[in-house]
């Protein structure tokens, strides 16, 4: 009874909302987010390979890059926690 509703659901969201909202309202399968985990994790490990490496960030740009990488990783983790 409730199978194959994705098309109609997307159509309703588009009609009543913003076309871009489909990706926000309807979550992707867990595996999709697992696949997106590695890139921000690797980027963060590149900036701070160890916990103590955070103390060695010298410039504001270094700190900004760390903050962005950490934020991106936490967003993916936050989404994965929902599952």
C-alpha angles and dihedrals in degrees: 000000000000098000125114095019097131095096093049092044092051090047092052093048091049091048095047100032143012121312088231090056093076091080091049098045099040113053121218121236116285091249091063091059092045087057090052093051099077099061098057091038092053091046091053092047089051091055096040112017091177135026091251091053088077089071089057096061103120111179132048087244090057090051091047092051090050092049092050093047092047092048092050091050092047091051091056092045090049091053092046090051089063089067 
